[in-house]
């Protein structure tokens, strides 16, 4: 999964979470579950970005 797709998914999950929190309150189990889902996506995003930063420049150029 590339960064753009992960960023789009983060934005979508963030919107859903905000809407659910407004409707049900932040202590509702559905809101907590959605928050955990967003946390997992953010973790994936940060891990992916970290791996890309650590790759040598010649490897990045080969992928283009």
PDB file of N, H, CA, C and O in Angstrom:
ATOM      1  N   UNK A   1       0.844  -1.171   0.000  1.00  0.00           N
ATOM      2  CA  UNK A   1       0.000   0.000   0.000  1.00  0.00           C
ATOM      3  C   UNK A   1       0.895   1.242   0.000  1.00  0.00           C
ATOM      4  O   UNK A   1       1.840   1.321   0.785  1.00  0.00           O
ATOM      5  N   UNK A   2       0.607   2.202  -0.866  1.00  0.00           N
ATOM      6  H   UNK A   2      -0.161   2.137  -1.503  1.00  0.00           H
ATOM      7  CA  UNK A   2       1.449   3.392  -0.927  1.00  0.00           C
ATOM      8  C   UNK A   2       0.943   4.460   0.054  1.00  0.00           C
ATOM      9  O   UNK A   2      -0.154   4.356   0.603  1.00  0.00           O
ATOM     10  N   UNK A   3       1.768   5.474   0.253  1.00  0.00           N
ATOM     11  H   UNK A   3       2.659   5.558  -0.193  1.00  0.00           H
ATOM     12  CA  UNK A   3       1.454   6.510   1.229  1.00  0.00           C
ATOM     13  C   UNK A   3       0.153   7.240   0.918  1.00  0.00           C
ATOM     14  O   UNK A   3      -0.612   7.549   1.831  1.00  0.00           O
ATOM     15  N   UNK A   4      -0.104   7.515  -0.337  1.00  0.00           N
ATOM     16  H   UNK A   4       0.518   7.264  -1.078  1.00  0.00           H
ATOM     17  CA  UNK A   4      -1.320   8.255  -0.696  1.00  0.00           C
ATOM     18  C   UNK A   4      -2.576   7.474  -0.292  1.00  0.00           C
ATOM     19  O   UNK A   4      -3.528   8.053   0.232  1.00  0.00           O
ATOM     20  N   UNK A   5      -2.574   6.180  -0.532  1.00  0.00           N
ATOM     21  H   UNK A   5      -1.801   5.709  -0.957  1.00  0.00           H
ATOM     22  CA  UNK A   5      -3.733   5.361  -0.162  1.00  0.00           C
ATOM     23  C   UNK A   5      -3.897   5.304   1.353  1.00  0.00           C
ATOM     24  O   UNK A   5      -5.016   5.355   1.864  1.00  0.00           O
ATOM     25  N   UNK A   6      -2.798   5.201   2.058  1.00  0.00           N
ATOM     26  H   UNK A   6      -1.889   5.159   1.644  1.00  0.00           H
ATOM     27  CA  UNK A   6      -2.864   5.177   3.520  1.00  0.00           C
ATOM     28  C   UNK A   6      -3.384   6.519   4.034  1.00  0.00           C
ATOM     29  O   UNK A   6      -4.202   6.553   4.953  1.00  0.00           O
ATOM     30  N   UNK A   7      -2.919   7.621   3.451  1.00  0.00           N
ATOM     31  H   UNK A   7      -2.255   7.593   2.704  1.00  0.00           H
ATOM     32  CA  UNK A   7      -3.383   8.944   3.863  1.00  0.00           C
ATOM     33  C   UNK A   7      -4.882   9.108   3.600  1.00  0.00           C
ATOM     34  O   UNK A   7      -5.590   9.705   4.412  1.00  0.00           O
ATOM     35  N   UNK A   8      -5.361   8.592   2.490  1.00  0.00           N
ATOM     36  H   UNK A   8      -4.786   8.108   1.831  1.00  0.00           H
ATOM     37  CA  UNK A   8      -6.791   8.652   2.189  1.00  0.00           C
ATOM     38  C   UNK A   8      -7.590   7.834   3.197  1.00  0.00           C
ATOM     39  O   UNK A   8      -8.655   8.258   3.645  1.00  0.00           O
ATOM     40  N   UNK A   9      -7.078   6.678   3.545  1.00  0.00           N
ATOM     41  H   UNK A   9      -6.213   6.334   3.181  1.00  0.00           H
ATOM     42  CA  UNK A   9      -7.766   5.831   4.512  1.00  0.00           C
ATOM     43  C   UNK A   9      -7.774   6.494   5.889  1.00  0.00           C
ATOM     44  O   UNK A   9      -8.772   6.422   6.607  1.00  0.00           O
ATOM     45  N   UNK A  10      -6.677   7.132   6.258  1.00  0.00           N
ATOM     46  H   UNK A  10      -5.866   7.191   5.675  1.00  0.00           H
ATOM     47  CA  UNK A  10      -6.614   7.849   7.532  1.00  0.00           C
ATOM     48  C   UNK A  10      -7.685   8.938   7.567  1.00  0.00           C
ATOM     49  O   UNK A  10      -8.406   9.075   8.555  1.00  0.00           O
ATOM     50  N   UNK A  11      -7.784   9.706   6.492  1.00  0.00           N
ATOM     51  H   UNK A  11      -7.198   9.595   5.690  1.00  0.00           H
ATOM     52  CA  UNK A  11      -8.765  10.790   6.440  1.00  0.00           C
ATOM     53  C   UNK A  11     -10.187  10.241   6.528  1.00  0.00           C
ATOM     54  O   UNK A  11     -11.022  10.803   7.237  1.00  0.00           O
ATOM     55  N   UNK A  12     -10.467   9.171   5.831  1.00  0.00           N
ATOM     56  H   UNK A  12      -9.789   8.715   5.256  1.00  0.00           H
ATOM     57  CA  UNK A  12     -11.800   8.567   5.872  1.00  0.00           C
ATOM     58  C   UNK A  12     -12.124   8.075   7.283  1.00  0.00           C
ATOM     59  O   UNK A  12     -13.211   8.341   7.796  1.00  0.00           O
ATOM     60  N   UNK A  13     -11.203   7.371   7.903  1.00  0.00           N
ATOM     61  H   UNK A  13     -10.320   7.155   7.487  1.00  0.00           H
ATOM     62  CA  UNK A  13     -11.429   6.844   9.252  1.00  0.00           C
ATOM     63  C   UNK A  13     -11.577   7.984  10.258  1.00  0.00           C
ATOM     64  O   UNK A  13     -12.370   7.880  11.194  1.00  0.00           O
ATOM     65  N   UNK A  14     -10.829   9.062  10.079  1.00  0.00           N
ATOM     66  H   UNK A  14     -10.184   9.147   9.319  1.00  0.00           H
ATOM     67  CA  UNK A  14     -10.912  10.213  10.974  1.00  0.00           C
ATOM     68  C   UNK A  14     -12.298  10.852  10.901  1.00  0.00           C
ATOM     69  O   UNK A  14     -12.880  11.216  11.922  1.00  0.00           O
ATOM     70  N   UNK A  15     -12.812  10.982   9.687  1.00  0.00           N
ATOM     71  H   UNK A  15     -12.338  10.686   8.858  1.00  0.00           H
ATOM     72  CA  UNK A  15     -14.165  11.550   9.518  1.00  0.00           C
ATOM     73  C   UNK A  15     -15.217  10.670  10.193  1.00  0.00           C
ATOM     74  O   UNK A  15     -16.099  11.168  10.893  1.00  0.00           O
ATOM     75  N   UNK A  16     -15.115   9.374   9.977  1.00  0.00           N
ATOM     76  H   UNK A  16     -14.399   8.969   9.409  1.00  0.00           H
ATOM     77  CA  UNK A  16     -16.065   8.443  10.592  1.00  0.00           C
ATOM     78  C   UNK A  16     -15.987   8.543  12.117  1.00  0.00           C
ATOM     79  O   UNK A  16     -17.012   8.591  12.797  1.00  0.00           O
ATOM     80  N   UNK A  17     -14.780   8.575  12.637  1.00  0.00           N
ATOM     81  H   UNK A  17     -13.947   8.537  12.084  1.00  0.00           H
ATOM     82  CA  UNK A  17     -14.586   8.662  14.086  1.00  0.00           C
ATOM     83  C   UNK A  17     -15.195   9.945  14.641  1.00  0.00           C
ATOM     84  O   UNK A  17     -15.895   9.911  15.653  1.00  0.00           O
ATOM     85  N   UNK A  18     -14.937  11.061  13.996  1.00  0.00           N
ATOM     86  H   UNK A  18     -14.368  11.089  13.174  1.00  0.00           H
ATOM     87  CA  UNK A  18     -15.493  12.338  14.467  1.00  0.00           C
ATOM     88  C   UNK A  18     -17.015  12.318  14.454  1.00  0.00           C
ATOM     89  O   UNK A  18     -17.655  12.797  15.390  1.00  0.00           O
ATOM     90  N   UNK A  19     -17.590  11.765  13.398  1.00  0.00           N
ATOM     91  H   UNK A  19     -17.070  11.376  12.638  1.00  0.00           H
ATOM     92  CA  UNK A  19     -19.054  11.688  13.302  1.00  0.00           C
ATOM     93  C   UNK A  19     -19.616  10.790  14.403  1.00  0.00           C
ATOM     94  O   UNK A  19     -20.597  11.141  15.058  1.00  0.00           O
ATOM     95  N   UNK A  20     -18.996   9.643  14.599  1.00  0.00           N
ATOM     96  H   UNK A  20     -18.198   9.358  14.067  1.00  0.00           H
ATOM     97  CA  UNK A  20     -19.468   8.720  15.627  1.00  0.00           C
ATOM     98  C   UNK A  20     -19.349   9.333  17.025  1.00  0.00           C
ATOM     99  O   UNK A  20     -20.246   9.175  17.853  1.00  0.00           O
ATOM    100  N   UNK A  21     -18.246  10.029  17.283  1.00  0.00           N
ATOM    101  H   UNK A  21     -17.518  10.158  16.611  1.00  0.00           H
ATOM    102  CA  UNK A  21     -18.061  10.661  18.592  1.00  0.00           C
ATOM    103  C   UNK A  21     -19.127  11.724  18.830  1.00  0.00           C
ATOM    104  O   UNK A  21     -19.634  11.859  19.944  1.00  0.00           O
ATOM    105  N   UNK A  22     -19.469  12.481  17.786  1.00  0.00           N
ATOM    106  H   UNK A  22     -19.057  12.372  16.881  1.00  0.00           H
ATOM    107  CA  UNK A  22     -20.503  13.509  17.913  1.00  0.00           C
ATOM    108  C   UNK A  22     -21.872  12.888  18.179  1.00  0.00           C
ATOM    109  O   UNK A  22     -22.668  13.437  18.941  1.00  0.00           O
ATOM    110  N   UNK A  23     -22.143  11.753  17.555  1.00  0.00           N
ATOM    111  H   UNK A  23     -21.496  11.307  16.936  1.00  0.00           H
ATOM    112  CA  UNK A  23     -23.448  11.108  17.700  1.00  0.00           C
ATOM    113  C   UNK A  23     -23.594  10.305  18.991  1.00  0.00           C
ATOM    114  O   UNK A  23     -24.655  10.313  19.616  1.00  0.00           O
ATOM    115  N   UNK A  24     -22.519   9.609  19.390  1.00  0.00           N
ATOM    116  H   UNK A  24     -21.657   9.603  18.882  1.00  0.00           H
ATOM    117  CA  UNK A  24     -22.630   8.635  20.473  1.00  0.00           C
ATOM    118  C   UNK A  24     -21.840   8.991  21.727  1.00  0.00           C
ATOM    119  O   UNK A  24     -22.038   8.375  22.774  1.00  0.00           O
ATOM    120  N   UNK A  25     -20.953   9.970  21.637  1.00  0.00           N
ATOM    121  H   UNK A  25     -20.792  10.470  20.786  1.00  0.00           H
ATOM    122  CA  UNK A  25     -20.093  10.294  22.776  1.00  0.00           C
ATOM    123  C   UNK A  25     -18.797   9.513  22.718  1.00  0.00           C
ATOM    124  O   UNK A  25     -18.728   8.439  22.121  1.00  0.00           O
ATOM    125  N   UNK A  26     -17.782  10.057  23.337  1.00  0.00           N
ATOM    126  H   UNK A  26     -17.838  10.930  23.822  1.00  0.00           H
ATOM    127  CA  UNK A  26     -16.441   9.462  23.198  1.00  0.00           C
ATOM    128  C   UNK A  26     -16.252   8.181  24.011  1.00  0.00           C
ATOM    129  O   UNK A  26     -15.272   7.466  23.802  1.00  0.00           O
ATOM    130  N   UNK A  27     -17.143   7.884  24.907  1.00  0.00           N
ATOM    131  H   UNK A  27     -17.939   8.465  25.076  1.00  0.00           H
ATOM    132  CA  UNK A  27     -16.997   6.676  25.728  1.00  0.00           C
ATOM    133  C   UNK A  27     -17.763   5.473  25.176  1.00  0.00           C
ATOM    134  O   UNK A  27     -17.690   4.383  25.742  1.00  0.00           O
ATOM    135  N   UNK A  28     -18.475   5.655  24.110  1.00  0.00           N
ATOM    136  H   UNK A  28     -18.535   6.541  23.650  1.00  0.00           H
ATOM    137  CA  UNK A  28     -19.232   4.567  23.494  1.00  0.00           C
ATOM    138  C   UNK A  28     -18.264   3.540  22.902  1.00  0.00           C
ATOM    139  O   UNK A  28     -17.254   3.913  22.305  1.00  0.00           O
ATOM    140  N   UNK A  29     -18.562   2.268  23.061  1.00  0.00           N
ATOM    141  H   UNK A  29     -19.382   1.964  23.546  1.00  0.00           H
ATOM    142  CA  UNK A  29     -17.654   1.212  22.597  1.00  0.00           C
ATOM    143  C   UNK A  29     -17.419   1.285  21.087  1.00  0.00           C
ATOM    144  O   UNK A  29     -16.333   0.942  20.618  1.00  0.00           O
ATOM    145  N   UNK A  30     -18.417   1.725  20.320  1.00  0.00           N
ATOM    146  H   UNK A  30     -19.299   2.004  20.701  1.00  0.00           H
ATOM    147  CA  UNK A  30     -18.247   1.840  18.862  1.00  0.00           C
ATOM    148  C   UNK A  30     -17.223   2.907  18.519  1.00  0.00           C
ATOM    149  O   UNK A  30     -16.434   2.748  17.588  1.00  0.00           O
ATOM    150  N   UNK A  31     -17.240   3.992  19.274  1.00  0.00           N
ATOM    151  H   UNK A  31     -17.881   4.121  20.031  1.00  0.00           H
ATOM    152  CA  UNK A  31     -16.278   5.077  19.051  1.00  0.00           C
ATOM    153  C   UNK A  31     -14.873   4.611  19.441  1.00  0.00           C
ATOM    154  O   UNK A  31     -13.898   4.909  18.752  1.00  0.00           O
ATOM    155  N   UNK A  32     -14.785   3.895  20.525  1.00  0.00           N
ATOM    156  H   UNK A  32     -15.578   3.653  21.085  1.00  0.00           H
ATOM    157  CA  UNK A  32     -13.486   3.368  20.968  1.00  0.00           C
ATOM    158  C   UNK A  32     -12.941   2.377  19.942  1.00  0.00           C
ATOM    159  O   UNK A  32     -11.752   2.410  19.626  1.00  0.00           O
ATOM    160  N   UNK A  33     -13.789   1.502  19.423  1.00  0.00           N
ATOM    161  H   UNK A  33     -14.755   1.475  19.680  1.00  0.00           H
ATOM    162  CA  UNK A  33     -13.360   0.552  18.385  1.00  0.00           C
ATOM    163  C   UNK A  33     -12.876   1.285  17.140  1.00  0.00           C
ATOM    164  O   UNK A  33     -11.858   0.915  16.555  1.00  0.00           O
ATOM    165  N   UNK A  34     -13.599   2.319  16.736  1.00  0.00           N
ATOM    166  H   UNK A  34     -14.426   2.620  17.211  1.00  0.00           H
ATOM    167  CA  UNK A  34     -13.204   3.089  15.556  1.00  0.00           C
ATOM    168  C   UNK A  34     -11.878   3.808  15.802  1.00  0.00           C
ATOM    169  O   UNK A  34     -11.042   3.902  14.903  1.00  0.00           O
ATOM    170  N   UNK A  35     -11.691   4.308  17.009  1.00  0.00           N
ATOM    171  H   UNK A  35     -12.371   4.232  17.739  1.00  0.00           H
ATOM    172  CA  UNK A  35     -10.438   4.974  17.371  1.00  0.00           C
ATOM    173  C   UNK A  35      -9.263   4.000  17.304  1.00  0.00           C
ATOM    174  O   UNK A  35      -8.174   4.355  16.853  1.00  0.00           O
ATOM    175  N   UNK A  36      -9.495   2.779  17.753  1.00  0.00           N
ATOM    176  H   UNK A  36     -10.380   2.490  18.119  1.00  0.00           H
ATOM    177  CA  UNK A  36      -8.446   1.759  17.686  1.00  0.00           C
ATOM    178  C   UNK A  36      -8.116   1.413  16.231  1.00  0.00           C
ATOM    179  O   UNK A  36      -6.956   1.182  15.892  1.00  0.00           O
ATOM    180  N   UNK A  37      -9.129   1.379  15.387  1.00  0.00           N
ATOM    181  H   UNK A  37     -10.071   1.566  15.663  1.00  0.00           H
ATOM    182  CA  UNK A  37      -8.907   1.121  13.962  1.00  0.00           C
ATOM    183  C   UNK A  37      -8.040   2.233  13.365  1.00  0.00           C
ATOM    184  O   UNK A  37      -7.101   1.958  12.618  1.00  0.00           O
ATOM    185  N   UNK A  38      -8.355   3.469  13.692  1.00  0.00           N
ATOM    186  H   UNK A  38      -9.118   3.692  14.299  1.00  0.00           H
ATOM    187  CA  UNK A  38      -7.558   4.593  13.200  1.00  0.00           C
ATOM    188  C   UNK A  38      -6.124   4.509  13.724  1.00  0.00           C
ATOM    189  O   UNK A  38      -5.182   4.802  12.989  1.00  0.00           O
ATOM    190  N   UNK A  39      -5.951   4.118  14.970  1.00  0.00           N
ATOM    191  H   UNK A  39      -6.717   3.880  15.568  1.00  0.00           H
ATOM    192  CA  UNK A  39      -4.611   3.945  15.529  1.00  0.00           C
ATOM    193  C   UNK A  39      -3.810   2.907  14.744  1.00  0.00           C
ATOM    194  O   UNK A  39      -2.625   3.107  14.475  1.00  0.00           O
ATOM    195  N   UNK A  40      -4.451   1.808  14.380  1.00  0.00           N
ATOM    196  H   UNK A  40      -5.413   1.646  14.599  1.00  0.00           H
ATOM    197  CA  UNK A  40      -3.749   0.762  13.605  1.00  0.00           C
ATOM    198  C   UNK A  40      -3.321   1.292  12.236  1.00  0.00           C
ATOM    199  O   UNK A  40      -2.218   1.008  11.771  1.00  0.00           O
ATOM    200  N   UNK A  41      -4.189   2.053  11.604  1.00  0.00           N
ATOM    201  H   UNK A  41      -5.086   2.284  11.982  1.00  0.00           H
ATOM    202  CA  UNK A  41      -3.850   2.617  10.292  1.00  0.00           C
ATOM    203  C   UNK A  41      -2.704   3.611  10.431  1.00  0.00           C
ATOM    204  O   UNK A  41      -1.783   3.613   9.615  1.00  0.00           O
ATOM    205  N   UNK A  42      -2.755   4.452  11.457  1.00  0.00           N
ATOM    206  H   UNK A  42      -3.503   4.450  12.120  1.00  0.00           H
ATOM    207  CA  UNK A  42      -1.678   5.419  11.685  1.00  0.00           C
ATOM    208  C   UNK A  42      -0.355   4.709  11.965  1.00  0.00           C
ATOM    209  O   UNK A  42       0.697   5.141  11.494  1.00  0.00           O
ATOM    210  N   UNK A  43      -0.408   3.635  12.721  1.00  0.00           N
ATOM    211  H   UNK A  43      -1.263   3.283  13.104  1.00  0.00           H
ATOM    212  CA  UNK A  43       0.810   2.852  12.979  1.00  0.00           C
ATOM    213  C   UNK A  43       1.395   2.313  11.674  1.00  0.00           C
ATOM    214  O   UNK A  43       2.607   2.376  11.465  1.00  0.00           O
ATOM    215  N   UNK A  44       0.541   1.786  10.800  1.00  0.00           N
ATOM    216  H   UNK A  44      -0.443   1.736  10.970  1.00  0.00           H
ATOM    217  CA  UNK A  44       1.000   1.277   9.503  1.00  0.00           C
ATOM    218  C   UNK A  44       1.638   2.394   8.684  1.00  0.00           C
ATOM    219  O   UNK A  44       2.686   2.207   8.066  1.00  0.00           O
ATOM    220  N   UNK A  45       0.999   3.542   8.690  1.00  0.00           N
ATOM    221  H   UNK A  45       0.148   3.693   9.193  1.00  0.00           H
ATOM    222  CA  UNK A  45       1.491   4.706   7.951  1.00  0.00           C
ATOM    223  C   UNK A  45       2.880   5.116   8.447  1.00  0.00           C
ATOM    224  O   UNK A  45       3.792   5.339   7.650  1.00  0.00           O
ATOM    225  N   UNK A  46       3.030   5.212   9.765  1.00  0.00           N
ATOM    226  H   UNK A  46       2.289   5.031  10.412  1.00  0.00           H
ATOM    227  CA  UNK A  46       4.314   5.637  10.323  1.00  0.00           C
ATOM    228  C   UNK A  46       5.407   4.595  10.072  1.00  0.00           C
ATOM    229  O   UNK A  46       6.552   4.952   9.795  1.00  0.00           O
ATOM    230  N   UNK A  47       5.060   3.317  10.167  1.00  0.00           N
ATOM    231  H   UNK A  47       4.130   3.027  10.392  1.00  0.00           H
ATOM    232  CA  UNK A  47       6.037   2.264   9.882  1.00  0.00           C
ATOM    233  C   UNK A  47       6.481   2.314   8.428  1.00  0.00           C
ATOM    234  O   UNK A  47       7.668   2.172   8.132  1.00  0.00           O
ATOM    235  N   UNK A  48       5.538   2.515   7.527  1.00  0.00           N
ATOM    236  H   UNK A  48       4.575   2.630   7.768  1.00  0.00           H
ATOM    237  CA  UNK A  48       5.843   2.587   6.097  1.00  0.00           C
ATOM    238  C   UNK A  48       6.752   3.777   5.814  1.00  0.00           C
ATOM    239  O   UNK A  48       7.746   3.649   5.099  1.00  0.00           O
ATOM    240  N   UNK A  49       6.410   4.935   6.375  1.00  0.00           N
ATOM    241  H   UNK A  49       5.602   5.039   6.956  1.00  0.00           H
ATOM    242  CA  UNK A  49       7.233   6.127   6.171  1.00  0.00           C
ATOM    243  C   UNK A  49       8.644   5.916   6.722  1.00  0.00           C
ATOM    244  O   UNK A  49       9.626   6.325   6.104  1.00  0.00           O
ATOM    245  N   UNK A  50       8.733   5.281   7.874  1.00  0.00           N
ATOM    246  H   UNK A  50       7.935   4.948   8.376  1.00  0.00           H
ATOM    247  CA  UNK A  50      10.033   5.035   8.495  1.00  0.00           C
ATOM    248  C   UNK A  50      10.881   4.096   7.634  1.00  0.00           C
ATOM    249  O   UNK A  50      12.078   4.318   7.456  1.00  0.00           O
ATOM    250  N   UNK A  51      10.248   3.043   7.100  1.00  0.00           N
ATOM    251  H   UNK A  51       9.276   2.862   7.244  1.00  0.00           H
ATOM    252  CA  UNK A  51      10.985   2.114   6.229  1.00  0.00           C
ATOM    253  C   UNK A  51      11.478   2.822   4.975  1.00  0.00           C
ATOM    254  O   UNK A  51      12.617   2.624   4.552  1.00  0.00           O
ATOM    255  N   UNK A  52      10.621   3.647   4.383  1.00  0.00           N
ATOM    256  H   UNK A  52       9.696   3.808   4.727  1.00  0.00           H
ATOM    257  CA  UNK A  52      11.016   4.356   3.163  1.00  0.00           C
ATOM    258  C   UNK A  52      12.185   5.297   3.419  1.00  0.00           C
ATOM    259  O   UNK A  52      13.074   5.434   2.579  1.00  0.00           O
ATOM    260  N   UNK A  53      12.184   5.941   4.572  1.00  0.00           N
ATOM    261  H   UNK A  53      11.463   5.831   5.255  1.00  0.00           H
ATOM    262  CA  UNK A  53      13.274   6.861   4.913  1.00  0.00           C
ATOM    263  C   UNK A  53      14.594   6.128   5.110  1.00  0.00           C
ATOM    264  O   UNK A  53      15.663   6.676   4.839  1.00  0.00           O
ATOM    265  N   UNK A  54      14.518   4.889   5.583  1.00  0.00           N
ATOM    266  H   UNK A  54      13.650   4.444   5.803  1.00  0.00           H
ATOM    267  CA  UNK A  54      15.734   4.138   5.881  1.00  0.00           C
ATOM    268  C   UNK A  54      16.321   3.450   4.654  1.00  0.00           C
ATOM    269  O   UNK A  54      17.470   3.008   4.680  1.00  0.00           O
ATOM    270  N   UNK A  55      15.528   3.355   3.565  1.00  0.00           N
ATOM    271  H   UNK A  55      14.595   3.713   3.543  1.00  0.00           H
ATOM    272  CA  UNK A  55      16.040   2.708   2.364  1.00  0.00           C
ATOM    273  C   UNK A  55      17.120   3.581   1.736  1.00  0.00           C
ATOM    274  O   UNK A  55      16.990   4.804   1.694  1.00  0.00           O
ATOM    275  N   UNK A  56      18.188   2.948   1.248  1.00  0.00           N
ATOM    276  H   UNK A  56      18.294   1.954   1.282  1.00  0.00           H
ATOM    277  CA  UNK A  56      19.213   3.724   0.554  1.00  0.00           C
ATOM    278  C   UNK A  56      18.654   4.402  -0.687  1.00  0.00           C
ATOM    279  O   UNK A  56      17.701   3.919  -1.298  1.00  0.00           O
ATOM    280  N   UNK A  57      19.250   5.514  -1.048  1.00  0.00           N
ATOM    281  H   UNK A  57      20.024   5.907  -0.552  1.00  0.00           H
ATOM    282  CA  UNK A  57      18.767   6.304  -2.195  1.00  0.00           C
ATOM    283  C   UNK A  57      18.759   5.497  -3.480  1.00  0.00           C
ATOM    284  O   UNK A  57      17.840   5.647  -4.285  1.00  0.00           O
ATOM    285  N   UNK A  58      19.764   4.639  -3.701  1.00  0.00           N
ATOM    286  H   UNK A  58      20.511   4.518  -3.048  1.00  0.00           H
ATOM    287  CA  UNK A  58      19.802   3.870  -4.950  1.00  0.00           C
ATOM    288  C   UNK A  58      18.629   2.882  -5.032  1.00  0.00           C
ATOM    289  O   UNK A  58      18.148   2.582  -6.125  1.00  0.00           O
ATOM    290  N   UNK A  59      18.173   2.377  -3.880  1.00  0.00           N
ATOM    291  H   UNK A  59      18.564   2.621  -2.993  1.00  0.00           H
ATOM    292  CA  UNK A  59      17.005   1.480  -3.902  1.00  0.00           C
ATOM    293  C   UNK A  59      15.745   2.235  -4.250  1.00  0.00           C
ATOM    294  O   UNK A  59      14.889   1.715  -4.965  1.00  0.00           O
ATOM    295  N   UNK A  60      15.616   3.453  -3.757  1.00  0.00           N
ATOM    296  H   UNK A  60      16.312   3.876  -3.176  1.00  0.00           H
ATOM    297  CA  UNK A  60      14.443   4.258  -4.070  1.00  0.00           C
ATOM    298  C   UNK A  60      14.401   4.589  -5.549  1.00  0.00           C
ATOM    299  O   UNK A  60      13.326   4.591  -6.149  1.00  0.00           O
ATOM    300  N   UNK A  61      15.547   4.870  -6.147  1.00  0.00           N
ATOM    301  H   UNK A  61      16.420   4.868  -5.659  1.00  0.00           H
ATOM    302  CA  UNK A  61      15.600   5.208  -7.557  1.00  0.00           C
ATOM    303  C   UNK A  61      15.281   4.005  -8.450  1.00  0.00           C
ATOM    304  O   UNK A  61      14.744   4.178  -9.545  1.00  0.00           O
ATOM    305  N   UNK A  62      15.597   2.816  -8.006  1.00  0.00           N
ATOM    306  H   UNK A  62      16.033   2.675  -7.117  1.00  0.00           H
ATOM    307  CA  UNK A  62      15.295   1.613  -8.767  1.00  0.00           C
ATOM    308  C   UNK A  62      13.795   1.384  -8.870  1.00  0.00           C
ATOM    309  O   UNK A  62      13.316   0.851  -9.871  1.00  0.00           O
ATOM    310  N   UNK A  63      13.049   1.781  -7.843  1.00  0.00           N
ATOM    311  H   UNK A  63      13.437   2.214  -7.030  1.00  0.00           H
ATOM    312  CA  UNK A  63      11.603   1.568  -7.809  1.00  0.00           C
ATOM    313  C   UNK A  63      10.847   2.550  -8.679  1.00  0.00           C
ATOM    314  O   UNK A  63       9.667   2.327  -8.949  1.00  0.00           O
ATOM    315  N   UNK A  64      11.461   3.611  -9.124  1.00  0.00           N
ATOM    316  H   UNK A  64      12.419   3.793  -8.904  1.00  0.00           H
ATOM    317  CA  UNK A  64      10.766   4.624  -9.931  1.00  0.00           C
ATOM    318  C   UNK A  64      10.602   4.193 -11.370  1.00  0.00           C
ATOM    319  O   UNK A  64      10.038   4.933 -12.176  1.00  0.00           O
TER     320      UNK A  64
END
